[in-house]
């Protein structure tokens, strides 16, 4: 049956995503909040995260482009990104944010630039994973199946 | 007037992050609360019927432009008015001070937590907020309603004028007398992140 095949594909793919630390149990929490009254909850929150984070990362880049880096402003932005990544369960992004936060506190421009590069990279990676998960989830629901809940 | 434990309570959620607003709204609705979300402390005060520079609501009847709010849950870090500032304004208002307030934050800072509790916050939730945290809200709402009931009973049975001290809410020991054991353990049991073993 089509939905069975898709569910297996989903579980296989998601297991790797979880194992490699791109997402954690917070993502599962979000799945549990989805039901018939809010069938697109995870998709909506996930899309919000991707949009917000993209803007935040661009913002970080422009602050670091300045001659005199405003580390407080930078840190405020990093903490926002850390917060949203924690809310969606994007663990690797959150971890880079923690290192980024420390570099901000130290006032290290070099450290911050390195972290920016890493966070941009992790963002792109988790973006691809999330988009694939969303696509599979939509297909499973369209085929009349239910989305398997994942656990770490 | 009995308090119906199954009654739908109305929670006002305050957070400047759209993502977090969506999340807290979903958590609250899933837990059978009625929800209003706003993105700032000043909007929260508007919903509560209080202008920023007022300390008491104007003499309007309750149905006029006001929704009854049973609990306020607010993010700590917000631009402009922080969650702490909002908490203070609520506790300083004669009409709003009995509304329970819960603070949320993504940062586990013991001094921040203490400051909020001392100012009268009922609880401090570490973000991301979980569904299990929602269970801790109802006791605070019911306790507030019970206090309201008691107040009405006292007013009705005494012929003498009762002076109610407005600093009662900040006095921890007075609060403890009014609380039963279950609520007390809810209040002191805080969520800490598993990576830090901070004991307050």
Interface residues (C-beta under 8 A of the other chain):
Chain A: X26 X29 X30 X32 X33 X38 X41 X44 X45 X48 X49 X52 X79 X80 X82 X83 X84 X86 X87 X88
Chain B: X17 X18 X19 X20 X22 X23 X26 X27 X30 X77 X106 X107 X127 X128 X130 X131
